[in-house]
């Protein structure tokens, strides 16, 4: 007996429990994302009008990635309904590129050993990564790059006419330091952005014009007046060198600045030469007293974040929301609790998490929650998790998992049918028993795996010629017991590892 045959008999077109990962789950993305929520959804999501931080701990399969996708979808809808007060969403869920670049800046044991590498990671490395994601997304949208698609980002052109001269300068400065697009040559992309925003750079060439003018004047003076023999002496060349002095001095300063930025933005990919060329395009007065990520500290990053907020606010995006997920997946961490801690702990800083106008949604593995309680007073004073909408465990009750199963079956129902969970089982299994059993599975992923195994076991026990349309109590209980035993063995193995 085929599973599809069994499901079609109950009016279910596709298997509601075939996929276990929210990122590839079409049932979730197509239907459940807008109507199936964890009981703590309201606390996690908050109010987009005032972005707030939430710190959520949950075991594998409890729906952290699903919640991230739901937040992004809801913010997309919110932005469509509120064009004058949108939220700028940054998805910080792929750490591998940043960790790769960071590791390349280290030497010796710090580079060879993951624990030594991550021991060097600091809050400003996180801020550089987040700023690079945000600025790259912003530049993509300003240039209307069609191949770039950012979750919860609208396709409408941004209101660049609302930017004043200082904000245009800030936007160009942010693009210089943080645009990490690999779709185009960075110099060409910078030039396109300059033209789009109308950023004037002609004043940056004054020292070059001075050098050329002095050179031509000296040559004309000595050749035109009959003193060409003086060109064989050092004096004309000293005058020419003096004329080029301001240009050389600015070139040297930009070289040193570019080198400092490259050395101190350790999670980003910068070429010193390319960065120096972009800095040279700014008139010197435009860079005076401007923050640059040229020092190993957070102060400059906070100022640059404020500049990004100012630019976005002028384009009707007053809030920023950063979605942090999959911290256990980078190859450098590979599920290690200690390495996750080394990467995450610098971000748990109240000043950063409570930065005005910025909300950070941290969706974290449950293993880290156990480490939080072991930390000393200094950590708790710095992190102030009591102020961060803390959810210590993303728990699911049997009733809530029953609702999830019901919603998924309804999403897969064929037209004109309304199957329910209880319809799949014989009368000896009532709704209370189903809820109790689902509650013992704890998280949606285990529910999906169990239901898929249950369908398979039931269908394998019957032939196409003699189908049985109800799952018996014996099959249900035996599969549940086997699944729980296998899961307990797996959990013990992971814990021992």
Phi, psi and omega per residue, in radians:
X1 nan 2.296 -3.088
X2 -1.538 2.568 3.117
X3 -1.068 -0.750 -3.133
X4 -1.065 -0.656 3.098
X5 -1.090 -0.747 3.131
X6 -1.105 -0.785 -3.113
X7 -1.176 -0.744 -3.134
X8 -1.093 -0.571 3.098
X9 -1.055 -0.576 -3.138
X10 -1.624 0.135 3.117
X11 1.399 0.472 3.132
X12 -1.943 2.084 -3.027
X13 -1.323 -0.720 3.135
X14 -2.305 2.814 -3.106
X15 -1.221 2.025 -3.097
X16 -1.222 -0.245 -3.000
X17 -2.081 0.402 -3.075
X18 -1.364 -0.481 -3.074
X19 -1.913 2.463 -3.076
X20 -1.999 -0.138 -3.083
X21 -1.959 2.151 -3.074
X22 -1.053 -0.503 -3.087
X23 -1.197 -0.433 -3.138
X24 -2.043 0.160 -3.047
X25 -1.538 1.789 -3.103
X26 -1.235 -0.524 3.089
X27 -1.110 -0.765 3.122
X28 -1.171 -0.863 -3.069
X29 -1.157 -0.608 -3.069
X30 -1.465 -0.457 -3.018
X31 -2.337 -0.977 -2.947
X32 -1.305 -0.290 -3.074
X33 -1.102 -0.440 -3.101
X34 -1.795 -0.074 -3.083
X35 -2.494 0.084 3.120
X36 -2.173 2.016 -3.012
X37 -2.271 2.692 2.959
X38 -1.258 2.595 -3.119
X39 -0.967 -0.461 -3.121
X40 -1.656 0.285 -3.056
X41 -0.939 -0.806 -3.075
X42 -1.046 -0.677 3.140
X43 -1.236 -0.642 -3.139
X44 -1.231 -0.844 -3.048
X45 -1.252 -0.761 3.138
X46 1.252 -2.695 -3.133
X47 -2.024 2.038 -3.101
X48 -1.021 -0.412 -3.138
X49 -1.153 -0.372 3.110
X50 -2.406 1.465 -3.069
X51 -0.955 2.291 -3.108
X52 -2.299 2.704 3.132
X53 -1.432 2.506 2.993
X54 -2.340 2.414 3.087
X55 -2.053 1.993 -3.031
X56 -2.103 2.231 3.043
X57 -1.908 2.368 3.133
X58 -2.717 2.582 3.123
X59 -1.307 2.946 -3.140
X60 -1.033 2.319 3.110
X61 1.509 0.062 -3.088
X62 -1.454 -0.118 3.051
X63 1.874 0.376 -3.125
X64 -1.124 -0.833 3.133
X65 -1.144 -0.645 3.081
X66 -1.063 -0.714 3.116
X67 -1.135 -0.702 3.093
X68 -1.050 -0.785 3.128
X69 -1.139 -0.639 3.108
X70 -1.153 -0.737 3.114
X71 -1.050 -0.799 -3.138
X72 -1.073 -0.747 -3.140
X73 -1.145 -0.766 -3.133
X74 -1.148 -0.635 3.100
X75 -1.218 -0.576 3.055
X76 -1.076 -0.787 3.100
X77 -1.144 -0.716 3.127
X78 -1.071 -0.768 3.138
X79 -1.107 -0.627 3.111
X80 -1.154 -0.595 -3.122
X81 -1.485 -0.307 -3.082
X82 -2.276 1.207 -3.081
X83 -1.094 -0.359 -3.125
X84 -1.684 0.088 3.133
X85 -2.654 0.950 -3.037
X86 -1.364 2.852 3.066
X87 -1.901 2.275 3.095
X88 -1.574 2.067 -3.008
X89 -1.814 2.263 3.066
X90 -2.064 2.075 3.133
X91 -1.665 1.884 -3.108
X92 -1.838 1.377 -3.041
X93 -2.331 0.045 3.061
X94 -2.154 1.737 -3.039
X95 -1.556 -0.248 -3.021
X96 -1.000 -0.824 3.140
X97 -1.037 -0.695 -3.116
X98 -1.241 -0.693 3.120
X99 -1.206 -0.619 3.085
X100 -1.048 -0.862 -3.109
X101 -1.163 -0.683 3.124
X102 -1.073 -0.781 -3.117
X103 -1.117 -0.601 -3.129
X104 -1.153 -0.325 -3.138
X105 -1.488 -0.155 -3.078
X106 -1.729 2.938 -3.094
X107 -2.375 2.770 3.035
X108 1.108 -2.413 -3.081
X109 -1.123 -0.544 3.130
X110 -1.088 -0.489 -3.140
X111 -1.560 -0.579 -3.058
X112 -1.377 -0.592 -3.060
X113 -1.856 2.253 -3.082
X114 -1.062 -0.692 -3.111
X115 -1.157 -0.662 3.104
X116 -1.210 -0.621 3.111
X117 -1.103 -0.922 -3.055
X118 -1.252 -0.341 3.070
X119 -1.144 -0.343 3.139
X120 -1.594 -0.140 -3.078
X121 -1.257 2.386 -3.078
X122 -2.250 2.999 -3.137
X123 -1.037 -0.699 -3.099
X124 -1.161 -0.401 3.035
X125 -1.188 -0.717 3.034
X126 -1.068 -0.786 -3.097
X127 -1.133 -0.665 3.064
X128 -1.076 -0.762 3.141
X129 -1.100 -0.780 -3.122
X130 -1.167 -0.745 3.096
X131 -1.099 -0.667 3.137
X132 -1.147 -0.716 3.091
X133 -1.106 -0.775 -3.122
X134 -1.175 -0.796 -3.101
X135 -1.192 -0.724 3.114
X136 -1.067 -0.742 3.089
X137 -1.098 -0.757 -3.140
X138 -1.081 -0.795 -3.135
X139 -1.128 -0.701 3.069
X140 -0.978 -0.763 -3.105
X141 -1.268 -0.624 3.091
X142 -1.134 -0.683 -3.135
X143 -1.517 -0.059 -3.130
X144 0.952 0.852 3.108
X145 -1.239 2.021 -3.002
X146 -1.310 -0.517 -3.099
X147 -1.367 -0.193 3.139
X148 -1.623 2.220 3.107
X149 -2.238 2.101 -3.096
X150 -2.008 2.257 3.137
X151 -0.978 2.478 3.112
X152 1.058 0.442 3.085
X153 -1.918 2.297 3.127
X154 -1.358 2.735 -3.131
X155 -1.616 -0.156 -3.099
X156 -1.184 2.564 3.086
X157 -1.043 2.511 3.132
X158 -1.405 2.743 -3.060
X159 -1.492 1.330 -3.089
X160 -1.259 -0.346 -3.135
X161 -1.184 -0.269 -3.137
X162 -1.495 -0.089 3.137
X163 -1.421 2.343 3.046
X164 -1.543 3.131 -3.030
X165 -1.072 -0.715 -3.118
X166 -1.209 -0.605 3.115
X167 -1.247 -0.597 3.035
X168 -1.105 -0.771 3.073
X169 -1.033 -0.760 3.131
X170 -1.077 -0.717 3.138
X171 -1.105 -0.748 3.116
X172 -1.164 -0.646 3.120
X173 -1.161 -0.738 3.090
X174 -1.103 -0.740 3.120
X175 -1.104 -0.640 3.122
X176 -1.091 -0.750 -3.042
X177 -1.512 -0.498 -2.898
X178 -2.260 -0.076 3.106
X179 -1.258 2.015 -3.066
X180 -2.044 0.500 3.141
X181 -1.136 2.440 3.060
X182 -1.878 0.092 -3.097
X183 -1.355 -0.499 -3.065
X184 -2.442 2.871 3.017
X185 -1.106 2.300 -2.997
X186 -1.108 -0.622 3.139
X187 -1.199 -0.727 3.110
X188 -1.147 -0.720 3.138
X189 -1.119 -0.726 3.104
X190 -1.083 -0.721 3.117
X191 -1.128 -0.688 3.095
X192 -1.113 -0.724 3.129
X193 -1.147 -0.703 3.126
X194 -1.050 -0.781 3.124
X195 -1.154 -0.678 -3.131
X196 -1.106 -0.717 -3.091
X197 -1.558 -0.209 -3.119
X198 1.275 0.641 -3.129
X199 -1.448 2.088 -3.070
X200 -1.473 2.320 3.138
X201 -2.140 0.114 -3.047
X202 -1.108 -0.513 3.121
X203 -1.174 -0.360 -3.138
X204 -1.256 -0.178 -3.092
X205 -1.738 0.112 -3.064
X206 -1.081 -0.697 -3.103
X207 -1.231 -0.552 3.059
X208 -1.195 -0.739 3.100
X209 -1.103 -0.647 3.102
X210 -1.099 -0.776 -3.139
X211 -1.091 -0.764 3.128
X212 -1.143 -0.750 -3.130
X213 -1.093 -0.772 3.128
X214 -1.125 -0.714 3.129
X215 -1.055 -0.836 -3.135
X216 -1.143 -0.679 -3.134
X217 -1.128 -0.747 3.141
X218 -1.131 -0.795 3.134
X219 -1.095 -0.755 3.139
X220 -1.138 -0.671 -3.107
X221 -1.105 -0.806 -3.050
X222 -1.440 -0.594 -3.130
X223 -1.416 -0.746 -3.071
X224 -1.232 -0.390 -3.110
X225 -1.749 0.128 3.082
X226 1.441 0.246 3.140
X227 -1.889 0.689 -3.088
X228 -1.073 -0.464 -3.137
X229 -1.093 -0.380 3.125
X230 -1.187 -0.308 3.117
X231 -1.185 -0.243 3.094
X232 -1.490 -0.041 3.116
X233 -1.816 3.097 -3.082
X234 -1.456 -0.329 -2.968
X235 -1.116 -0.781 3.111
X236 -1.032 -0.646 -3.077
X237 -1.304 -0.505 3.018
X238 -1.157 -0.675 3.087
X239 -1.129 -0.741 3.117
X240 -1.107 -0.749 3.131
X241 -1.083 -0.665 3.110
X242 -1.108 -0.663 3.114
X243 -1.138 -0.589 3.137
X244 -1.564 -0.044 -3.096
X245 -0.988 -0.859 -3.138
X246 -1.037 -0.669 3.132
X247 -1.157 -0.769 -3.138
X248 -1.131 -0.695 3.138
X249 -1.122 -0.752 3.122
X250 -1.177 -0.655 3.100
X251 -1.073 -0.750 3.141
X252 -1.133 -0.760 3.125
X253 -1.086 -0.732 3.129
X254 -1.164 -0.613 3.066
X255 -1.076 -0.822 -3.133
X256 -1.135 -0.711 3.117
X257 -1.131 -0.773 3.127
X258 -1.084 -0.683 3.117
X259 -1.148 -0.694 3.114
X260 -1.147 -0.738 3.129
X261 -1.108 -0.767 3.126
X262 -1.067 -0.708 -3.092
X263 -1.283 -0.529 -3.023
X264 -1.815 -0.089 2.952
X265 -1.770 1.294 -2.933
X266 -1.250 -0.369 -3.129
X267 -1.618 0.044 -3.103
X268 -2.007 2.896 3.122
X269 -1.882 1.947 -3.141
X270 -2.272 2.505 2.955
X271 -1.826 2.203 -3.069
X272 -1.029 -0.729 -3.114
X273 -1.138 -0.818 -3.139
X274 -1.121 -0.673 3.137
X275 -1.184 -0.689 3.116
X276 -1.114 -0.683 3.128
X277 -1.110 -0.661 3.124
X278 -1.230 -0.710 3.111
X279 -1.102 -0.586 3.133
X280 -1.164 -0.362 -3.130
X281 -1.363 -0.235 3.087
X282 -1.469 2.297 2.960
X283 -0.983 2.480 -3.052
X284 -0.963 -0.634 -3.117
X285 -1.154 -0.431 -3.118
X286 -1.309 -0.319 -3.112
X287 -1.784 -0.108 -3.112
X288 -1.148 2.204 3.088
X289 1.107 0.308 3.095
X290 -1.541 2.433 3.118
X291 -1.240 2.407 3.072
X292 -2.377 2.573 -3.136
X293 -1.364 0.975 -3.047
X294 -1.785 0.038 3.134
X295 -2.254 2.647 3.119
X296 -1.393 1.280 -3.104
X297 -2.733 2.850 -3.105
X298 -1.559 -0.342 -3.026
X299 -0.947 -0.857 -3.126
X300 -1.119 -0.631 -3.124
X301 -1.165 -0.692 3.096
X302 -1.094 -0.694 3.119
X303 -1.169 -0.678 3.100
X304 -1.201 -0.631 3.048
X305 -1.094 -0.703 3.095
X306 -1.115 -0.639 3.070
X307 -1.112 -0.760 3.100
X308 -1.062 -0.733 3.109
X309 -1.088 -0.699 3.129
X310 -1.099 -0.748 3.110
X311 -1.098 -0.811 -3.114
X312 -1.149 -0.696 -3.120
X313 -1.070 -0.668 3.125
X314 -1.186 -0.366 3.111
X315 -1.797 0.483 3.049
X316 1.150 0.625 3.024
X317 -2.246 1.388 -3.012
X318 -1.328 -0.226 -3.085
X319 -2.189 2.641 3.076
X320 -2.154 2.364 3.068
X321 -2.199 2.192 3.141
X322 -1.861 2.131 -3.134
X323 -1.797 2.005 -3.093
X324 -1.892 2.156 -3.071
X325 -2.650 2.898 3.042
X326 1.035 0.707 -3.122
X327 -1.259 -0.267 -3.137
X328 -1.587 -0.045 -2.996
X329 -1.656 -0.359 -3.133
X330 -0.978 2.524 -3.085
X331 -1.081 -0.506 -3.133
X332 -1.223 -0.452 -3.118
X333 -1.667 -0.804 3.030
X334 0.927 0.694 3.061
X335 1.427 0.008 -3.116
X336 -1.256 2.193 -3.129
X337 -1.105 -0.746 -3.122
X338 -1.112 -0.671 3.136
X339 -1.279 -0.620 3.037
X340 -1.055 -0.748 3.127
X341 -1.062 -0.773 -3.122
X342 -1.078 -0.621 3.141
X343 -1.347 -0.693 -3.011
X344 -1.468 -0.707 -2.964
X345 -0.913 -0.688 3.111
X346 -1.036 -0.479 -3.127
X347 -1.334 -0.368 -3.124
X348 -1.391 1.287 -3.112
X349 -2.265 2.125 -3.023
X350 -1.045 -0.617 3.130
X351 -1.076 -0.703 3.121
X352 -1.301 -0.818 -3.072
X353 -1.184 -0.426 3.136
X354 -1.883 0.365 3.124
X355 -1.059 2.266 -3.073
X356 -0.997 2.304 3.091
X357 1.442 0.022 -3.124
X358 -2.176 2.275 3.028
X359 -2.039 2.440 3.138
X360 -2.109 2.098 3.091
X361 -1.758 1.843 -3.099
X362 -1.717 1.960 3.138
X363 -1.881 1.796 -2.847
X364 -2.111 2.661 3.076
X365 -1.110 2.542 -3.074
X366 -1.103 -0.436 -3.123
X367 -1.061 -0.536 -3.120
X368 -1.274 -0.475 3.139
X369 -1.091 -0.632 3.141
X370 -1.184 -0.508 -3.141
X371 -1.353 -0.468 -3.129
X372 -1.040 -0.764 -3.095
X373 -1.181 -0.336 -3.132
X374 -1.512 -0.166 -3.086
X375 -1.290 2.745 -3.109
X376 -1.468 3.083 -3.014
X377 -1.047 -0.658 -3.106
X378 -1.041 -0.725 3.124
X379 -1.076 -0.824 -3.088
X380 -1.185 -0.551 3.080
X381 -1.200 -0.621 -3.134
X382 -1.353 -0.712 -3.049
X383 -1.433 -0.647 -3.100
X384 0.823 0.952 -3.136
X385 -1.108 -0.346 3.096
X386 -1.151 -0.259 -3.134
X387 -1.844 0.135 -2.969
X388 -1.933 0.428 -3.080
X389 0.925 1.030 -3.041
X390 -1.363 2.268 3.010
X391 -2.107 1.901 -2.990
X392 -1.268 -0.436 3.133
X393 -2.693 2.219 3.118
X394 -1.450 1.293 -3.023
X395 -1.536 2.620 3.082
X396 -2.130 2.325 3.049
X397 -1.515 2.918 3.077
X398 -1.045 -0.664 3.135
X399 -1.136 -0.750 -3.118
X400 -1.197 -0.637 3.080
X401 -1.209 -0.594 3.063
X402 -1.101 -0.702 3.094
X403 -1.129 -0.674 3.097
X404 -1.072 -0.825 3.129
X405 -1.065 -0.741 3.130
X406 -1.079 -0.770 -3.126
X407 -1.127 -0.672 -3.124
X408 -1.229 -0.706 3.097
X409 -1.119 -0.729 3.109
X410 -1.103 -0.633 3.137
X411 -1.164 -0.484 -3.102
X412 -1.726 0.058 -3.093
X413 -1.193 2.495 3.062
X414 -1.312 2.806 -3.069
X415 -1.055 2.317 3.096
X416 1.531 0.063 3.133
X417 -2.092 2.767 3.100
X418 -2.487 1.196 -3.115
X419 -1.237 2.695 3.064
X420 -2.187 2.995 -3.116
X421 -1.101 -0.793 -3.073
X422 -1.122 -0.401 -3.127
X423 -1.139 -0.347 -3.093
X424 -1.425 -0.225 -3.011
X425 -2.045 2.750 3.107
X426 -1.315 3.002 -2.968
X427 -1.184 -0.258 -3.137
X428 -1.309 -0.230 3.113
X429 -1.863 1.819 -3.119
X430 -1.566 3.073 -3.085
X431 -1.096 -0.652 3.139
X432 -1.086 -0.728 3.140
X433 -1.139 -0.697 3.113
X434 -1.098 -0.731 3.135
X435 -1.151 -0.707 3.110
X436 -1.100 -0.756 -3.139
X437 -1.149 -0.767 3.132
X438 -1.119 -0.634 3.112
X439 -1.091 -0.598 3.123
X440 -1.217 -0.293 3.132
X441 -1.465 -0.319 2.941
X442 1.336 -0.818 -3.003
X443 -2.347 2.757 -3.120
X444 -0.998 -0.661 -3.097
X445 -1.084 -0.731 3.099
X446 -1.153 -0.639 3.078
X447 -1.053 -0.806 -3.125
X448 -1.124 -0.748 3.123
X449 -1.107 -0.739 -3.138
X450 -1.116 -0.812 -3.109
X451 -1.132 -0.665 3.108
X452 -1.135 -0.752 3.104
X453 -1.146 -0.643 3.133
X454 -1.124 -0.797 3.089
X455 -1.039 -0.770 -3.112
X456 -1.101 -0.824 -3.127
X457 -1.088 -0.779 -3.132
X458 -1.098 -0.822 -3.089
X459 -1.195 -0.599 3.102
X460 -1.198 -0.368 -3.107
X461 -1.491 -0.075 -3.096
X462 -2.379 2.639 -3.110
X463 -1.652 2.904 3.082
X464 -1.134 -0.555 -3.112
X465 -1.284 -0.529 3.138
X466 -2.239 1.200 -3.105
X467 -1.251 2.648 3.046
X468 -2.150 2.149 -2.970
X469 -1.627 -0.048 3.119
X470 -2.145 2.380 3.101
X471 -1.392 2.222 -3.063
X472 -1.356 2.826 3.112
X473 -1.111 -0.672 -3.141
X474 -1.087 -0.787 3.115
X475 -1.116 -0.768 -3.129
X476 -1.033 -0.862 -3.074
X477 -1.194 -0.687 -3.103
X478 -1.203 -0.748 3.127
X479 -1.153 -0.693 3.111
X480 -1.078 -0.774 -3.135
X481 -1.120 -0.742 3.137
X482 -1.154 -0.726 -3.129
X483 -1.114 -0.787 -3.140
X484 -1.123 -0.661 3.095
X485 -1.119 -0.783 -3.141
X486 -1.121 -0.679 -3.132
X487 -1.210 -0.672 3.088
X488 -1.109 -0.718 3.117
X489 -1.119 -0.696 3.128
X490 -1.141 -0.773 -3.135
X491 -1.096 -0.674 3.094
X492 -1.143 -0.673 3.130
X493 -1.145 -0.723 3.103
X494 -1.154 -0.725 3.127
X495 -1.112 -0.690 3.119
X496 -1.179 -0.619 3.122
X497 -1.211 nan nan
